[in-house]
């Protein structure tokens, strides 16, 4: 029969896991983290996918293959479900404990076989997949002759070693890209990226001081208009305060920058509020300026609040933990604004119509910031560039409207190292797992400011360079995915008998089984007196299942 028809060469056999492996699940014992804390030690404590702690004693001593019982990524082909341990250790009840049967299946061969097995139909469960022992016993194993097993394992490990080196190089390149990205942002907000542009456009530049004064004057004028005409929204959205003097950056075309176009807010929105007199923030002190990088002439440091027109927060209430359908209204999770792009699928469904408020709906072009998150992610912000669903702000997501300056500029700055450092220092909370940054602290963030036209030039320059970085990052991530897929391809080839050549002098697996079966039957026929103190070996306790089958 051809290999393609039987999926493995002549001399191989297809058996079940219980045929080729001893099962030592009786040696498992779970110990919770609280109890382990009282028993510190030097012995590794293993779970479903790897080591989860240490303990003061051991229950296994030797080399074993551990296969996840629950909590393992059974349906994710590129992730490992089994791993090898050796020496003295302790295994909990979330992993099966296996050992290849002596002279039949090596541990490493068993390990790689289990990491290329298709677990569909064997692992089951709705919320948490589980591979029961009875199902595990029936897992199919393509068994090669023992000498060929050793050649297969050696070839797999040779190829995996080369693959691991390539993966390590890709990860190093990705880390270097992150450093380069931050270096670009640093140069951008120190005026270095636009040094030549600035020299060529001196006649177009407005100093930071002049810009701040102009914005303050325009705010005061708007406030007076509001007092005289209460029906006028606090900010004529859709227009910046000085449209003639503000050019549109490449990020802002299509209504994505500056102040996005929105209709006046309905009942419950800012259009109904009594206008507040603008309060200019005090300038930075000499001590504060001394801690900041030096800026080019015409630039200046100031507080972000000088450019914030308003900050809107949503509400928190009970929702269905699912993404809303097309005709439903949702509430944004913090994960919707965590990873650099607005992801409206990261939302919950509002089932109480009385909680719906159009004033809180996220609109295209909105600048959204995460008020609460882990220490590394608090203050993460995005511009909602693509909006197809009705999603409301939550109490942990803030909408910030800027006045007279590009919101894309602030988006990039708040993602820079100096911006992130300030956010982390300004955030409050006792645990790194959940930090908060309040509205006044957001307003107090220090930002470097230049003329509006140069800010657009900064963003344009950054856009070109960051686009190249993003493309390289995409290429690296694609290569990493391909490398993991190649790992599976190597394993599939190995257990189809296509990775190494067959040796006609190898003892076929079927002959080996017959010989072992005969030897076992001979041993079993001899009477043995067992004292109460004797311990039976695992092989004696659990003889080969195939011995009880018809030949």
C-alpha positions in Angstrom: 0.0 0.0 0.0 1.3 3.5 -0.9 2.3 5.9 1.9 -0.3 8.5 0.7 -3.0 5.9 1.3 -1.8 4.7 4.7 -0.2 8.0 5.9 2.9 6.2 7.1 5.5 3.9 5.6 5.7 0.1 5.7 7.3 -1.0 8.9 5.2 1.5 10.9 2.0 0.9 12.9 -0.8 3.0 13.9 -1.6 2.4 17.6 -3.3 4.3 20.4 -1.5 6.2 23.1 -2.3 3.6 25.8 -0.4 1.1 23.5 2.8 3.1 23.4 2.9 4.9 26.8 2.6 4.2 30.5 0.1 6.4 32.3 1.2 7.6 35.7 -1.7 9.9 36.6 -1.9 8.2 40.0 1.3 10.1 40.9 -0.4 13.5 40.5 -1.5 15.6 43.4 -2.8 19.2 43.4 -1.5 21.7 45.9 -3.1 25.2 45.8 -1.0 28.3 45.8 -1.8 29.2 49.4 -0.6 25.8 50.6 2.6 26.0 48.4 3.4 29.4 49.9 3.7 27.5 53.3 5.9 24.9 51.7 8.7 26.8 49.8 11.3 24.5 48.3 13.5 23.8 45.3 11.4 21.2 43.4 9.5 22.4 40.4 5.7 22.2 40.5 4.1 21.6 37.1 0.6 22.3 35.6 -1.2 22.0 32.3 1.3 24.0 30.1 4.5 24.3 32.2 5.9 25.1 35.6 3.6 27.1 37.8 5.7 27.3 41.0 8.0 25.5 43.5 7.4 23.1 46.4 9.4 21.4 49.2 8.9 17.8 48.0 8.6 15.7 44.9 6.3 12.9 43.6 8.0 12.1 40.3 11.6 11.3 39.7 12.8 10.7 36.2 11.9 11.7 32.6 8.2 12.2 31.8 6.0 13.6 29.1 3.3 15.9 30.6 0.2 16.4 28.5 -2.4 19.0 29.5 -5.7 17.7 30.8 -7.4 21.0 30.9 -6.3 24.5 30.2 -4.1 23.4 27.3 -4.4 25.0 23.8 -5.8 21.9 22.2 -7.3 23.6 19.2 -4.4 26.0 18.5 -2.1 24.1 16.1 1.0 26.2 16.6 1.0 25.9 20.4 2.4 23.0 22.4 0.1 20.7 24.4 2.8 18.5 25.8 6.2 19.1 27.3 9.1 17.1 28.7 10.3 17.2 32.4 13.2 15.4 34.1 14.5 14.9 37.6 12.6 15.2 40.8 9.3 17.2 40.5 5.7 17.5 41.5 2.8 17.5 38.9 -0.7 18.7 39.7 -4.0 17.3 38.4 -4.1 19.6 35.3 -1.6 17.5 33.4 -1.4 13.8 32.5 1.9 12.1 33.4 3.2 9.8 30.6 6.3 7.7 29.9 7.0 6.0 26.6 7.0 2.2 27.0 10.5 0.8 27.2 12.0 -0.5 24.0 8.8 0.6 22.1 8.5 4.4 22.1 11.0 7.0 23.3 9.8 9.9 25.4 10.9 12.5 22.9 9.2 10.7 20.0 6.0 10.6 22.1 6.4 14.3 23.0 6.6 15.4 19.3 3.8 13.0 18.3 1.5 14.6 20.9 2.4 18.1 19.8 1.2 17.4 16.2 -1.9 15.5 17.1 -5.3 16.8 16.1 -7.3 16.9 19.4 -10.7 17.6 17.9 -13.1 14.8 18.9 -10.9 14.0 21.9 -10.8 17.2 24.0 -14.2 18.6 24.8 -15.8 21.3 26.9 -17.8 24.5 26.4 -16.0 27.1 28.6 -12.8 25.1 29.3 -11.5 22.2 27.1 -10.7 19.0 28.9 -8.9 15.9 27.7 -10.1 13.0 29.9 -7.9 10.1 30.6 -10.3 7.7 28.7 -10.2 10.0 25.6 -6.4 10.4 25.9 -5.9 6.7 25.8 -7.5 6.5 22.4 -5.3 9.2 20.8 -3.8 7.8 17.6 0.0 7.5 17.4 2.0 6.6 14.3 4.7 4.4 15.6 8.0 4.0 13.7 10.6 1.3 14.3 12.7 2.3 17.4 15.9 3.1 15.5 13.9 5.3 13.1 12.3 7.1 16.1 15.8 8.2 17.2 16.6 9.4 13.7 13.3 11.3 13.5 13.8 13.0 16.9 17.4 14.0 16.0 16.2 15.5 12.7 13.3 17.4 14.4 15.6 18.8 17.0 18.2 19.9 14.4 15.5 21.7 12.4 13.9 23.2 15.5 17.3 24.5 16.6 17.7 26.3 13.3 14.1 27.6 13.5 14.6 28.8 17.0 17.7 30.8 16.0 15.6 32.4 13.2 12.8 33.2 15.6 15.2 34.8 18.1 16.6 37.0 15.3 13.1 38.1 14.3 12.2 38.9 17.9 15.5 40.9 18.3 14.6 42.8 15.1 11.1 43.5 16.5 12.6 44.8 19.8 15.0 47.1 17.8 12.0 48.4 15.8 10.3 49.5 19.1 13.5 51.3 20.1 13.6 53.0 16.7 10.0 54.0 16.9 10.6 55.7 20.3 13.7 57.4 18.9 11.6 58.8 16.1 9.0 60.1 18.5 11.7 61.7 20.7 13.3 63.5 17.7 9.8 64.6 16.5 8.9 66.2 19.7 12.3 67.9 20.2 11.9 69.6 16.8 14.7 67.6 15.2 12.6 65.9 12.5 11.5 69.3 11.2 14.8 71.3 11.6 15.3 71.7 7.9 11.6 72.5 7.2 11.7 75.1 10.0 14.7 76.8 8.4 12.9 76.9 5.1 9.6 78.2 6.5 10.5 80.9 9.0 7.9 83.3 7.6 5.0 80.8 8.4 5.9 80.2 12.0 4.0 81.3 15.1 5.7 81.0 18.4 4.3 78.8 21.1 3.7 81.9 23.3 1.8 83.6 20.6 -0.2 80.5 19.9 -1.3 80.2 23.5 -2.3 83.8 23.7 -4.3 83.5 20.6 -6.2 80.4 21.8 -6.9 82.1 25.2 -8.3 85.2 23.4 -10.5 83.1 21.1 -11.8 81.1 24.1 -12.6 84.3 25.9 -14.5 85.6 22.8 -16.5 82.3 22.6 -17.3 82.5 26.2 -18.7 86.0 25.7 -20.7 84.8 22.7 -22.1 82.0 24.9 -23.2 84.4 27.6 -25.0 86.5 24.9 -26.4 83.5 23.0 -27.0 80.5 25.3 -28.4 78.4 22.5 -25.0 78.4 20.8 -23.0 75.2 21.6 -19.9 75.7 23.7 -17.7 74.9 20.8 -18.8 75.1 17.2 -17.8 71.6 16.4 -16.6 70.9 12.9 -14.4 74.0 12.8 -11.2 74.8 14.6 -10.9 78.2 16.3 -8.9 79.7 13.6 -9.6 77.7 10.5 -7.7 80.0 8.2 -4.5 79.5 10.1 -4.7 75.8 10.6 -3.7 73.4 7.8 -4.9 69.8 7.7 -2.3 67.1 8.4 -2.3 63.9 6.4 -3.8 62.1 9.4 -6.6 64.7 9.6 -7.9 64.5 6.1 -11.5 63.2 5.9 -12.4 64.8 9.2 -10.1 62.7 11.4 -8.0 65.5 13.0 -8.4 68.9 14.7 -11.9 69.0 16.0 -14.1 66.3 14.4 -17.4 67.2 12.8 -20.4 66.3 15.0 -23.9 67.6 15.3 -24.7 69.6 18.4 -25.2 67.3 21.4 -28.7 66.3 22.3 -30.3 66.4 25.7 -27.8 65.3 28.3 -24.8 66.6 26.3 -22.6 69.6 26.7 -24.9 71.8 24.7 -27.2 72.1 27.7 -24.6 73.1 30.2 -24.0 76.6 31.5 -20.8 77.9 30.0 -17.8 78.2 32.3 -15.4 81.1 32.1 -12.0 79.9 30.7 -9.2 79.5 33.2 -5.7 79.7 31.7 -3.3 77.2 33.3 -0.3 78.7 35.0 3.0 78.5 33.1 5.6 76.0 34.0 8.0 76.9 36.8 11.8 77.2 36.3 12.2 73.9 38.2 9.8 72.1 36.0 11.4 73.4 32.8 14.9 72.3 34.1 13.7 68.7 34.1 12.5 68.8 30.4 14.5 68.4 27.2 15.6 71.6 25.4 13.4 72.8 22.5 14.2 74.8 19.4 13.6 78.5 19.3 9.9 79.3 18.9 8.8 76.0 20.6 7.7 75.9 24.3 6.5 73.6 27.0 3.0 74.0 28.4 0.2 72.0 30.0 -2.1 69.8 27.8 -5.1 71.5 29.5 -4.3 74.7 27.5 -5.6 72.9 24.4 -8.4 70.9 25.9 -11.9 72.3 25.3 -13.8 69.5 27.1 -13.5 66.0 28.5 -16.6 63.7 28.4 -16.9 60.5 30.5 -19.5 57.8 30.0 -21.4 55.8 32.6 -21.0 52.4 34.2 -24.0 50.1 34.3 -24.9 46.4 33.9 -24.5 45.1 30.3 -24.6 41.8 28.5 -21.0 40.7 28.0 -21.2 40.3 24.3 -20.6 42.5 21.2 -23.8 44.5 20.2 -25.6 43.5 17.1 -26.3 46.0 14.2 -29.5 47.4 15.8 -28.2 47.5 19.4 -26.2 50.0 21.4 -23.0 49.0 23.1 -20.6 50.3 25.8 -16.9 50.5 25.1 -14.5 48.3 27.1 -11.1 49.7 27.9 -9.7 47.1 25.5 -11.4 49.0 22.7 -8.8 51.8 23.0 -5.8 49.8 24.3 -3.8 48.6 21.3 -3.3 51.7 19.1 -6.5 51.5 17.1 -10.2 51.9 18.1 -11.8 48.4 18.1 -15.5 48.7 18.4 -15.9 44.9 18.6 -14.4 45.3 22.1 -17.7 46.4 23.6 -20.7 45.2 25.7 -24.4 45.3 24.9 -26.7 47.8 26.6 -30.0 46.0 27.3 -31.7 48.9 29.2 -33.0 51.5 26.8 -33.3 54.0 29.6 -29.5 54.0 29.8 -29.0 54.9 26.2 -27.7 58.5 25.7 -26.6 59.8 22.3 -24.4 62.3 23.9 -22.1 59.5 24.9 -21.9 57.9 21.5 -18.4 57.5 20.0 -18.2 59.3 16.7 -15.7 59.1 13.8 -12.8 61.3 14.7 -13.2 61.2 18.5 -10.1 61.2 20.6 -10.6 58.5 23.2 -8.4 57.8 26.3 -8.5 54.9 28.7 -8.9 56.4 32.2 -8.3 53.1 34.0 -6.1 50.1 33.2 -2.9 48.4 34.2 0.1 50.6 34.9 1.5 49.9 31.4 -1.8 50.7 29.6 -3.5 53.4 31.6 -3.9 56.5 29.5 -3.7 54.6 26.2 -5.5 56.6 23.6 -6.8 56.3 20.0 -8.6 58.3 17.4 -11.8 56.5 16.3 -11.1 56.4 12.6 -13.7 53.8 11.7 -17.1 53.8 13.4 -19.9 51.5 12.1 -21.7 50.8 15.4 -23.4 52.8 18.1 -21.0 52.5 21.0 -21.2 54.7 24.1 -18.3 55.8 26.3 -18.0 53.9 29.6 -16.9 55.4 32.9 -13.4 54.2 32.1 -13.1 55.8 28.6 -12.9 59.5 28.1 -13.5 61.6 25.0 -11.2 64.6 24.8 -11.9 67.6 22.5 -8.9 69.7 21.6 -9.1 73.4 20.7 -6.9 75.0 18.1 -4.3 72.2 17.7 -3.9 68.8 15.9 -5.2 65.9 18.0 -3.0 63.6 16.0 0.0 65.5 17.4 -1.2 64.8 20.9 -2.0 61.2 20.1 1.6 60.6 19.0 3.1 62.5 21.9 1.1 60.7 24.5 2.4 57.4 23.0 6.1 58.6 23.2 8.3 57.5 26.1 8.2 61.0 27.8 4.4 61.1 27.4 3.9 57.6 28.8 6.3 58.3 31.7 4.2 61.3 32.7 0.9 59.3 32.5 2.3 56.5 34.6 3.6 58.9 37.2 0.3 60.9 37.3 -1.8 57.7 37.6 -3.1 56.7 41.0 -3.9 53.4 42.7 -2.3 50.9 45.0 -2.1 48.1 42.5 -0.3 48.0 39.2 -3.1 45.8 37.9 -5.5 48.8 38.0 -4.5 52.4 37.9 -6.5 55.6 37.3 -5.7 59.0 35.8 -8.2 61.7 36.6 -9.3 64.6 34.3 -7.3 67.3 36.1 -4.2 65.1 36.0 -4.7 64.7 32.3 -4.8 68.4 31.9 -1.6 68.8 33.8 0.5 66.6 31.4 3.4 68.7 30.0 3.6 68.9 26.2 6.0 70.5 23.7 4.3 73.0 21.5 5.2 74.6 18.2 3.3 76.5 15.5 0.2 74.8 14.1 1.8 74.6 10.6 5.0 73.0 12.0 2.9 70.6 14.1 1.4 69.4 10.8 4.9 69.1 9.3 5.9 67.0 12.4 3.0 64.7 11.9 3.6 64.4 8.2 7.2 63.5 8.7 6.3 61.0 11.4 3.6 59.5 9.2 6.1 58.6 6.5 8.6 57.1 8.9 6.2 55.3 11.1 4.5 53.8 8.0 7.8 52.1 7.2 8.2 50.9 10.8 4.7 49.5 10.7 5.4 47.7 7.4 8.6 46.2 8.8 6.8 45.2 12.0 4.0 43.5 9.9 6.7 41.6 7.9 8.4 40.4 11.1 5.1 39.3 12.7 4.1 37.5 9.4 7.5 35.8 9.4 7.1 34.7 13.1 3.7 33.2 12.2 5.2 31.4 9.2 8.0 30.0 11.4 5.5 28.6 13.9 3.5 27.1 11.0 6.8 25.6 9.7 7.3 23.9 13.0 4.0 22.1 12.6 4.9 21.3 9.0 8.1 19.6 10.2 6.1 17.5 12.8 3.5 16.5 10.2 6.2 15.4 7.8 8.0 13.5 10.6 5.0 11.4 11.6 4.0 10.7 8.0 7.5 9.1 7.6 8.7 11.8 5.2 11.3 13.6 7.3 14.1 10.9 7.3 14.7 8.0 5.0 13.6 4.5 6.1 16.3 1.8 6.7 15.2 -1.7 5.5 17.3 -3.2 8.2 15.2 -1.6 11.0 13.0 -4.1 12.9 9.4 -3.2 11.9 7.2 -2.0 14.6 4.8 -5.0 14.2 7.7 -7.4 14.6 8.8 -5.5 17.7 5.3 -5.7 19.1 5.1 -9.5 18.5 8.4 -10.0 20.2 7.5 -7.9 23.2 4.1 -9.6 23.4 5.8 -13.0 23.5 8.2 -11.9 26.1 5.4 -10.5 28.3 3.4 -13.7 28.0 6.4 -15.7 29.1 6.9 -13.5 32.1 3.2 -13.6 32.9 3.2 -17.4 32.8 5.8 -17.7 35.5 4.3 -17.8 39.0 5.6 -15.1 41.4 5.2 -14.8 45.1 4.6 -11.3 46.1 5.0 -10.2 49.7 2.9 -7.5 51.1 6.0 -5.1 51.1 6.7 -5.6 47.3 5.8 -2.8 44.9 4.8 -3.7 41.4 6.3 -1.8 38.5 4.1 0.5 36.4 4.4 -2.0 33.5 3.2 -4.8 35.7 0.3 -2.8 37.0 -0.7 -1.6 33.5 0.5 -4.2 30.9 0.3 -3.3 27.2 -3.3 -3.0 26.1 -2.5 -4.6 22.8 -1.6 -7.8 24.5 -5.3 -8.4 25.2 -6.2 -7.8 21.6 -6.4 -10.3 18.8 -3.1 -10.4 16.7 
